[in-house]
Amino acid sequence: MGRVGKGILAGFGTMVFCTAGLIVIGATVGESAGVDRETRNSMPYILGKLAEAGNEMKGQEVGPGVYVDAATIKDERELTYSYNVPAVRDGQYNPVAKRKATRLIQEEVCDDRKMRKAIDGGATINYTYRDANGTQMFTITITKRTCRLIG
C-alpha cells in the first residue's frame, strides 16, 4: 500500500478518535453555570458549545496525520468539523476505510445524548476532510434520517 493508502487508513482510526473526543466534550455541554435549562437544551446553544470545543482543538493532531482545522456553524442548524490530512495528495483516499469510518462516526454521533438532541431538533453535523492542497476529499453528513437508519 502506498503513502496515500496509509494516510487515509491512519486517518480512519483518527476520525473515530476525533469524534469520540468531541463527544466527550459534547457531554459537558449544558453544564455552564448561570445558564438556564431551556437555553442549555436549545440547538443553537448545543451547537455553539460543540463548535467552541472543536475550535479549541484547532491545529492539534488528533491521530496519525489528521489535524483539526475548524468547527463552524451555518444558519444555527448546521455544524461542520473540518480536518486536514496532509499525507493525502490530490484528494486520493481509500474508499473502504472511508465507508468504515463513516459508519463508526455515524454511530458515535447518533449515540451521544447532546448531539442526538440537536440532530433530532433538525441539526445537521458534518465531518469534512481535506487533503494537503486543501481540496475536499469527502464529507460525512449526519442528520435525523441518518440516526433513524442506523437504529
BAFI-3210 file (N, C-alpha, C; in Angstrom, 3 decimals, decimal comma, padded with zeros to 6 digits):
// residues 151
n [1|2|3|4|5|6|7|8|9|10|11|12|13|14|15|16|17|18|19|20|21|22|23|24|25|26|27|28|29|30|31|32|33|34|35|36|37|38|39|40|41|42|43|44|45|46|47|48|49|50|51|52|53|54|55|56|57|58|59|60|61|62|63|64|65|66|67|68|69|70|71|72|73|74|75|76|77|78|79|80|81|82|83|84|85|86|87|88|89|90|91|92|93|94|95|96|97|98|99|100|101|102|103|104|105|106|107|108|109|110|111|112|113|114|115|116|117|118|119|120|121|122|123|124|125|126|127|128|129|130|131|132|133|134|135|136|137|138|139|140|141|142|143|144|145|146|147|148|149|150|151]
n.u [000,859|000,593|001,790|-000,455|-002,646|-001,908|-002,037|-004,794|-005,816|-004,614|-005,854|-008,404|-008,698|-008,142|-010,246|-012,325|-011,334|-011,177|-013,859|-014,849|-013,504|-014,663|-017,236|-017,002|-016,397|-018,766|-020,532|-020,323|-021,565|-023,893|-023,443|-022,736|-022,382|-024,939|-026,526|-029,692|-031,884|-033,540|-032,187|-029,720|-030,524|-031,189|-030,878|-029,163|-027,472|-026,286|-024,991|-023,307|-021,631|-020,451|-019,082|-017,354|-015,781|-014,632|-013,119|-011,262|-009,524|-008,172|-005,651|-004,457|-003,054|-005,035|-004,718|-002,714|-001,459|-003,780|-005,368|-007,068|-008,931|-011,084|-014,216|-017,387|-020,472|-023,477|-026,256|-027,392|-028,099|-026,494|-023,592|-020,193|-017,327|-014,005|-011,222|-007,721|-005,731|-002,695|-000,955|-002,251|-002,562|-003,852|-006,562|-006,908|-007,943|-008,607|-011,424|-012,717|-011,861|-012,962|-015,725|-015,987|-015,175|-017,165|-019,465|-018,782|-018,453|-021,020|-022,500|-021,326|-021,930|-024,756|-025,357|-024,607|-025,923|-026,341|-025,596|-027,379|-029,783|-029,683|-029,594|-032,048|-033,639|-033,404|-030,864|-027,848|-024,887|-021,644|-018,644|-015,813|-013,179|-010,005|-007,377|-003,732|-003,515|-005,678|-007,951|-011,209|-011,835|-013,849|-017,079|-018,696|-021,954|-024,377|-027,670|-031,053|-032,412|-030,270|-029,581|-031,949|-031,887|-029,672|-030,465]
n.v [-001,178|002,181|005,509|007,205|005,455|004,502|006,882|007,577|005,318|005,440|007,755|006,803|005,512|007,753|009,516|008,369|008,553|011,332|012,030|010,767|012,241|014,779|014,138|013,511|016,036|017,179|015,996|017,522|019,822|022,238|022,284|024,698|027,251|029,424|029,367|028,896|025,997|025,661|027,168|025,788|023,406|024,095|023,996|025,923|026,681|024,230|023,435|025,621|025,343|022,871|023,574|025,493|023,874|022,214|024,105|024,806|022,798|023,314|022,939|020,886|017,626|014,951|012,357|009,953|011,905|013,482|016,537|019,037|021,518|023,425|024,310|025,053|026,920|027,038|028,905|028,392|025,730|023,890|022,189|022,005|020,103|020,452|018,866|018,344|016,367|016,015|014,091|012,971|013,334|015,166|014,528|011,785|008,858|006,024|004,329|002,217|002,388|004,858|004,295|002,575|004,307|006,234|004,858|004,262|006,854|007,881|006,186|006,812|009,562|009,562|008,113|009,773|011,712|014,601|015,480|014,014|015,076|017,635|016,891|015,508|017,692|018,894|019,594|019,406|017,576|017,754|016,178|017,106|016,367|017,297|017,334|017,610|019,828|021,297|020,556|019,341|016,108|014,349|014,429|013,574|013,322|013,832|013,383|013,634|011,610|009,910|008,915|007,577|005,533|003,986|003,003]
n.w [000,000|-000,854|000,054|000,036|000,559|003,133|004,557|004,647|005,858|008,336|009,079|009,324|011,867|013,308|012,702|014,071|016,674|016,938|016,720|019,018|020,943|020,646|021,318|024,020|024,984|024,172|025,926|028,158|027,538|028,416|031,058|032,035|034,377|035,491|033,243|032,039|032,033|029,746|027,784|027,780|026,648|024,095|020,520|019,140|021,277|022,078|019,657|019,394|021,642|021,033|018,693|019,725|021,413|019,474|018,031|019,933|019,665|017,380|014,962|016,300|016,259|015,887|015,628|013,841|011,418|010,962|011,288|013,181|011,662|011,860|013,425|012,428|012,303|010,514|009,763|012,301|012,460|011,313|011,835|011,203|011,258|010,378|008,898|008,227|006,179|005,635|004,485|002,395|-001,030|-003,798|-003,364|-003,153|-001,610|000,520|-000,270|001,057|003,706|004,240|004,137|006,354|008,407|008,168|009,001|011,705|012,777|012,394|014,117|016,632|016,896|016,711|018,973|021,034|023,593|023,736|021,154|019,658|020,540|019,402|016,686|016,419|016,711|014,295|013,438|011,458|011,243|010,114|008,956|007,533|005,345|004,202|001,737|001,407|-000,241|000,395|-000,845|-000,851|000,222|001,104|002,720|005,672|006,509|008,976|009,873|011,142|009,799|009,152|011,699|012,326|010,416|011,153|013,489]
ca.u [000,000|001,401|001,650|-001,834|-003,456|-001,563|-002,504|-006,219|-006,088|-004,269|-006,912|-009,621|-008,719|-008,122|-011,578|-013,109|-010,781|-011,578|-015,286|-015,016|-013,038|-015,665|-018,413|-016,715|-016,599|-020,198|-021,250|-020,289|-022,381|-025,064|-023,053|-022,252|-023,062|-025,682|-027,293|-030,919|-032,064|-034,103|-031,101|-028,752|-031,082|-031,523|-029,956|-028,077|-026,537|-025,544|-024,083|-022,291|-020,668|-019,699|-018,160|-016,334|-014,887|-013,872|-012,151|-010,187|-008,605|-007,624|-004,227|-003,981|-003,084|-005,957|-004,298|-001,631|-001,621|-005,060|-005,337|-008,305|-008,880|-012,069|-015,610|-018,198|-021,929|-024,178|-027,700|-027,763|-028,634|-025,529|-022,263|-019,213|-015,964|-013,113|-009,934|-006,726|-004,942|-001,631|-000,281|-003,031|-002,380|-004,791|-007,869|-006,975|-008,093|-009,091|-012,876|-013,154|-011,626|-013,944|-017,023|-015,918|-015,142|-018,489|-020,374|-018,394|-018,753|-022,479|-022,934|-020,874|-022,681|-026,167|-025,466|-024,306|-027,186|-026,467|-025,579|-028,642|-030,844|-029,601|-029,962|-033,495|-034,258|-033,235|-029,475|-027,015|-023,490|-020,762|-017,220|-015,214|-011,752|-009,302|-006,029|-002,619|-003,735|-006,905|-009,058|-012,116|-011,855|-015,213|-017,782|-019,629|-023,068|-025,272|-028,952|-032,049|-032,648|-029,111|-029,704|-033,067|-031,493|-028,716|-031,144]
ca.v [000,000|003,390|006,572|007,697|004,478|004,504|008,129|007,559|004,249|006,006|008,705|006,071|005,441|009,113|010,106|007,834|009,151|012,734|012,054|010,421|013,372|015,839|013,674|013,690|017,459|017,404|015,533|018,568|020,938|022,418|022,329|026,040|027,933|030,629|029,194|028,172|024,675|025,804|027,613|024,686|022,354|024,604|023,596|026,888|026,626|022,968|023,504|026,632|024,743|021,852|024,284|026,087|022,789|021,812|025,152|024,758|021,747|023,741|022,726|019,699|016,343|014,114|010,999|009,971|012,647|014,172|017,741|019,807|022,838|024,347|023,908|026,207|026,770|027,752|029,068|027,865|024,372|023,016|022,218|021,313|019,922|020,318|018,255|018,335|015,134|016,449|012,983|012,608|014,286|015,129|014,018|010,333|008,204|004,650|004,374|001,212|002,991|005,937|003,692|002,107|005,492|006,852|004,087|004,449|008,233|007,992|005,514|007,581|010,815|009,268|007,585|010,817|012,325|016,017|015,605|013,440|016,054|018,657|016,259|015,281|019,009|019,379|019,958|018,574|017,607|017,324|015,966|017,328|016,045|017,912|016,820|018,529|021,037|021,943|020,053|018,491|014,702|013,874|014,903|012,642|014,133|013,124|014,051|012,828|010,426|009,027|008,254|006,623|004,403|003,106|002,454]
ca.w [000,000|-000,955|001,052|000,052|001,263|004,556|005,165|004,962|006,819|009,638|009,341|009,681|013,326|013,805|012,594|015,177|017,889|016,979|017,015|020,425|021,736|020,601|022,049|025,453|025,226|023,991|027,112|029,185|027,086|029,268|032,452|032,310|035,479|035,150|032,013|032,387|031,405|028,404|026,923|027,687|025,797|022,763|019,466|018,924|022,403|021,997|018,522|019,717|022,575|020,304|017,799|020,590|021,829|018,292|017,696|020,922|019,210|016,092|014,766|017,007|015,580|016,650|015,333|012,854|010,176|010,803|012,105|013,257|011,033|012,417|013,605|012,055|012,330|009,444|009,975|013,621|012,345|010,656|012,448|010,374|011,745|009,229|009,199|007,177|006,141|004,729|003,807|001,211|-002,125|-004,924|-002,986|-003,236|-000,311|000,462|-000,090|002,028|005,027|004,388|004,461|007,743|009,271|008,111|009,869|013,106|013,174|012,496|015,343|017,796|016,981|016,980|020,339|022,011|024,027|023,353|019,693|019,170|020,836|018,358|015,413|016,440|016,580|012,927|013,127|010,605|011,663|009,026|009,174|006,226|005,300|003,077|001,518|001,612|-001,040|000,838|-001,660|-000,086|-000,200|001,338|003,905|006,296|006,991|009,889|010,059|011,852|008,965|009,330|013,004|012,247|009,582|011,827|014,660]
c.u [000,897|001,101|000,208|-002,724|-003,178|-002,111|-003,974|-006,565|-005,715|-005,360|-008,214|-009,740|-008,801|-009,499|-012,442|-012,643|-011,258|-013,050|-015,507|-014,586|-014,051|-016,935|-018,198|-016,909|-018,083|-020,989|-021,276|-021,091|-023,608|-024,711|-022,506|-023,073|-023,784|-026,482|-028,510|-031,081|-032,580|-033,022|-030,101|-029,224|-031,438|-030,452|-028,847|-027,030|-025,662|-024,539|-022,970|-021,215|-019,823|-018,681|-017,020|-015,302|-014,025|-012,800|-011,019|-009,143|-007,900|-006,098|-003,675|-004,067|-003,937|-005,713|-003,228|-002,006|-002,946|-005,109|-006,685|-008,070|-009,821|-013,390|-016,441|-019,683|-022,510|-025,662|-028,217|-028,278|-027,628|-024,141|-021,324|-017,862|-015,103|-011,751|-009,039|-005,920|-003,793|-000,892|-001,015|-002,888|-003,463|-006,114|-008,010|-007,017|-008,645|-010,598|-013,408|-012,993|-012,643|-015,311|-017,059|-015,948|-016,508|-019,441|-020,059|-018,722|-020,260|-022,978|-022,563|-021,717|-024,139|-026,387|-025,204|-025,582|-027,352|-026,467|-026,892|-029,806|-030,860|-030,043|-031,469|-034,267|-034,070|-031,822|-028,844|-025,587|-022,651|-019,336|-016,579|-013,706|-011,147|-007,894|-004,984|-002,792|-004,979|-008,127|-009,923|-012,103|-013,258|-015,763|-018,714|-020,706|-023,997|-026,503|-029,866|-032,322|-031,508|-029,254|-030,855|-032,660|-030,531|-029,265|-030,848]
c.v [001,230|004,396|007,066|006,746|004,470|005,742|008,062|006,420|004,710|006,990|008,046|005,984|006,820|009,747|009,641|008,444|010,586|012,867|011,783|011,582|014,497|015,429|013,813|015,150|017,775|017,005|016,595|019,797|021,032|022,471|023,702|026,688|029,169|030,533|028,349|026,915|024,774|026,213|026,486|023,593|022,820|024,210|024,630|026,849|025,372|023,024|024,517|026,083|023,670|022,493|024,910|025,032|022,322|022,825|025,234|023,716|022,123|023,573|021,483|018,473|015,422|012,632|011,072|010,718|013,337|015,324|018,458|021,165|023,811|023,644|025,152|025,876|027,616|027,756|028,443|026,430|023,379|023,242|021,415|021,305|019,684|019,801|018,306|017,048|015,388|015,324|012,557|013,722|014,085|014,440|012,512|009,743|006,807|004,642|003,340|001,762|004,107|005,383|003,213|003,276|006,164|006,156|004,315|005,860|008,409|007,364|006,307|008,847|010,545|008,719|008,639|011,600|013,769|016,203|015,098|014,402|017,147|018,093|016,031|016,591|019,625|019,778|018,944|018,708|016,993|017,145|016,030|017,118|016,603|017,339|017,914|019,851|021,808|021,523|019,118|017,084|014,143|014,515|013,802|013,506|013,279|013,985|013,146|011,521|009,409|008,228|007,246|005,369|003,447|002,559|003,224]
c.w [000,000|000,146|001,160|000,846|002,752|005,243|005,545|005,904|008,215|010,036|009,744|011,197|013,933|013,776|013,759|016,489|018,023|017,314|018,493|021,303|021,768|021,330|023,544|025,821|025,139|025,213|028,201|028,770|027,982|030,733|032,841|033,417|034,958|033,865|032,341|031,536|029,972|027,405|026,699|026,744|024,392|021,751|019,241|020,053|022,308|020,846|018,762|020,637|021,887|019,358|018,597|021,012|020,649|017,935|018,708|020,528|017,900|016,049|015,446|016,115|016,440|016,407|014,263|011,574|009,948|011,807|012,065|012,604|011,729|012,662|013,344|012,117|011,209|009,784|011,277|013,586|011,760|011,254|011,567|011,066|010,512|009,681|007,979|007,304|005,158|004,007|002,536|000,180|-003,178|-004,599|-003,024|-001,831|-000,523|000,725|000,911|003,447|005,281|004,767|005,919|008,716|009,314|009,064|011,349|013,608|013,336|013,794|016,584|017,983|017,350|018,384|021,412|022,332|023,546|021,839|019,118|019,413|019,760|017,007|015,343|016,319|015,198|012,552|012,184|011,120|010,560|009,530|007,797|006,306|004,030|002,968|001,742|000,873|-000,614|000,037|-000,817|-000,660|-000,060|002,599|004,383|006,930|007,844|010,137|010,880|011,099|009,123|010,617|013,006|011,483|010,291|013,136|015,855]
res [m|g|r|v|g|k|g|i|l|a|g|f|g|t|m|v|f|c|t|a|g|l|i|v|i|g|a|t|v|g|e|s|a|g|v|d|r|e|t|r|n|s|m|p|y|i|l|g|k|l|a|e|a|g|n|e|m|k|g|q|e|v|g|p|g|v|y|v|d|a|a|t|i|k|d|e|r|e|l|t|y|s|y|n|v|p|a|v|r|d|g|q|y|n|p|v|a|k|r|k|a|t|r|l|i|q|e|e|v|c|d|d|r|k|m|r|k|a|i|d|g|g|a|t|i|n|y|t|y|r|d|a|n|g|t|q|m|f|t|i|t|i|t|k|r|t|c|r|l|i|g]
***
